[in-house]
Amino acid sequence: MICKLCGKEVPDGAKYCDGCGSSLAPENTAPAAEEKPEAAPEWPTVGQTEDGQAAAGPTVPETPLPSGEGRPVNEMPPEKPVKKISSHMVMAIVTTVLFGNWALGIPAIVFARECEMAAEKELWDLAERFSGRAMAFAWIGVGINLALGALIALIVVVFAALGPVLFY
């Protein structure tokens, strides 16, 4: 038997054509010259070349950009290098809240935030400058508070030791 759609010879009694898959019932009277819809191209599986041999890597067809130039569409753009700059925000908050040094802690927080904003805009020199200022204000605030705490502790110890002598 011969398929009326594609013209391929099929075994007698078959219900469907092996070539085009059309029904072989007697009501199928379409001419053989009719064109089949174009099927999507079959790409080789990952790790095989077009002839079925093992390949060194995955074979994915490269689709050019609409302009026809440049990198393929399926390729990811290169990542921008990211520079890590510490804003010292935590230390600025610790100086302000824990040590209670508002005079130096608040400027440290402001410089830390300016550092973060400059880093978001990739202004690295400016971000480094603000980072240094935030660190300086925070550590100077901590140092001053520690020095004052030590001075107060020394005064308390001295008065505790000399109290009986001074007040009797």
C-alpha positions as CSV (number, residue, x, y, z in Angstrom):
1,M,0.0,0.0,0.0
2,I,1.2,3.6,-0.7
3,C,0.4,6.6,1.4
4,K,-1.6,9.2,-0.5
5,L,-0.1,12.1,1.5
6,C,3.7,11.4,1.3
7,G,3.9,8.6,-1.2
8,K,5.8,6.2,1.1
9,E,5.1,2.5,0.8
10,V,3.5,1.1,4.0
11,P,2.6,-2.5,4.9
12,D,-0.9,-3.7,4.0
13,G,-3.4,-3.4,6.8
14,A,-1.5,-0.5,8.5
15,K,-3.8,2.2,10.0
16,Y,-1.2,5.0,9.9
17,C,1.7,5.9,7.6
18,D,5.2,5.3,9.0
19,G,6.5,8.4,7.1
20,C,4.1,11.2,7.8
21,G,1.8,9.6,10.5
22,S,-1.4,10.3,8.5
23,S,-4.4,8.0,8.7
24,L,-4.6,5.4,5.9
25,A,-8.4,5.2,6.0
26,P,-10.1,5.3,2.6
27,E,-11.5,8.9,3.3
28,N,-7.8,10.2,3.2
29,T,-7.7,11.5,-0.3
30,A,-5.3,14.4,-0.1
31,P,-2.7,14.6,-2.9
32,A,0.8,13.5,-2.3
33,A,2.3,16.8,-3.5
34,E,1.0,18.7,-0.5
35,E,3.9,20.0,1.6
36,K,4.4,18.9,5.2
37,P,4.9,21.5,7.9
38,E,8.6,22.1,8.6
39,A,9.7,20.5,11.8
40,A,12.0,22.2,14.3
41,P,15.6,21.2,13.9
42,E,16.8,18.5,16.3
43,W,19.9,19.5,18.1
44,P,22.3,16.9,19.3
45,T,22.0,16.0,23.0
46,V,24.5,17.3,25.4
47,G,27.8,15.6,25.1
48,Q,27.3,14.5,21.4
49,T,28.1,16.0,18.1
50,E,25.7,16.2,15.2
51,D,26.9,12.7,13.9
52,G,26.2,11.2,17.4
53,Q,29.9,11.0,18.5
54,A,30.9,12.1,22.0
55,A,31.9,15.7,22.2
56,A,34.2,17.6,24.6
57,G,31.4,19.7,25.9
58,P,27.8,20.6,25.5
59,T,26.8,21.6,21.9
60,V,24.2,24.4,22.0
61,P,23.6,26.4,18.8
62,E,24.8,30.0,19.1
63,T,22.0,32.4,18.3
64,P,23.3,35.8,17.2
65,L,21.9,39.1,18.4
66,P,19.2,40.7,16.2
67,S,21.8,43.0,14.7
68,G,23.9,39.9,13.7
69,E,26.9,41.1,15.6
70,G,28.2,40.6,19.2
71,R,28.0,37.8,21.6
72,P,25.3,35.0,21.3
73,V,22.0,35.6,23.0
74,N,22.4,32.5,25.2
75,E,25.6,33.7,26.7
76,M,25.5,35.5,30.0
77,P,27.0,39.0,30.1
78,P,30.3,39.3,32.0
79,E,30.0,40.2,35.6
80,K,31.3,43.5,36.8
81,P,34.1,43.2,39.4
82,V,32.7,44.1,42.8
83,K,35.0,45.9,45.3
84,K,34.4,45.2,49.0
85,I,34.6,48.3,51.2
86,S,33.5,48.2,54.8
87,S,31.4,51.1,55.8
88,H,32.0,50.5,59.6
89,M,28.3,51.1,60.2
90,V,28.2,48.5,63.1
91,M,31.1,50.2,64.9
92,A,29.5,53.6,64.4
93,I,26.3,52.4,65.9
94,V,28.1,50.7,68.8
95,T,29.9,54.0,69.5
96,T,26.7,55.9,69.5
97,V,24.4,53.6,71.4
98,L,26.5,51.3,73.6
99,F,29.2,53.8,74.6
100,G,26.8,56.8,74.5
101,N,29.1,59.0,72.6
102,W,26.6,60.9,70.4
103,A,29.1,63.7,69.5
104,L,31.3,61.3,67.6
105,G,28.9,58.4,66.9
106,I,26.4,60.4,64.8
107,P,29.1,61.7,62.4
108,A,30.4,58.1,62.2
109,I,27.0,56.9,61.2
110,V,26.6,59.6,58.6
111,F,30.0,58.8,57.1
112,A,29.2,55.1,57.1
113,R,26.0,55.7,55.1
114,E,27.8,58.0,52.7
115,C,30.3,55.2,52.1
116,E,27.5,52.8,51.4
117,M,25.9,55.2,48.9
118,A,29.2,55.9,47.1
119,A,29.8,52.2,46.8
120,E,26.4,51.6,45.3
121,K,27.3,54.2,42.6
122,E,30.8,52.5,42.2
123,L,32.6,55.7,43.3
124,W,35.3,53.6,45.0
125,D,37.7,56.5,45.9
126,L,34.9,58.4,47.6
127,A,33.6,55.3,49.3
128,E,37.1,54.5,50.7
129,R,37.4,58.1,52.0
130,F,34.1,58.0,53.8
131,S,34.9,54.5,55.1
132,G,38.1,55.9,56.7
133,R,36.3,58.8,58.2
134,A,33.5,56.6,59.7
135,M,36.2,54.3,61.2
136,A,38.1,57.2,62.6
137,F,35.1,58.8,64.3
138,A,33.9,55.5,65.6
139,W,37.2,54.4,67.1
140,I,38.0,57.9,68.5
141,G,34.6,57.9,70.2
142,V,35.3,54.4,71.7
143,G,38.8,55.5,72.8
144,I,37.5,58.7,74.5
145,N,34.8,56.7,76.3
146,L,37.2,54.0,77.4
147,A,39.7,56.7,78.6
148,L,36.9,58.5,80.5
149,G,35.7,55.2,82.0
150,A,39.2,54.4,83.1
151,L,39.6,57.9,84.6
152,I,36.3,57.6,86.5
153,A,37.3,54.1,87.8
154,L,40.7,55.5,89.0
155,I,38.9,58.3,90.8
156,V,36.5,55.8,92.5
157,V,39.4,53.6,93.6
158,V,41.4,56.5,94.9
159,F,38.4,57.9,96.9
160,A,37.6,54.4,98.2
161,A,41.2,53.9,99.4
162,L,41.6,57.4,100.8
163,G,38.1,57.9,102.0
164,P,38.7,56.9,105.7
165,V,41.7,59.2,105.7
166,L,40.0,62.2,104.1
167,F,36.7,62.2,105.8
168,Y,37.6,61.4,109.5
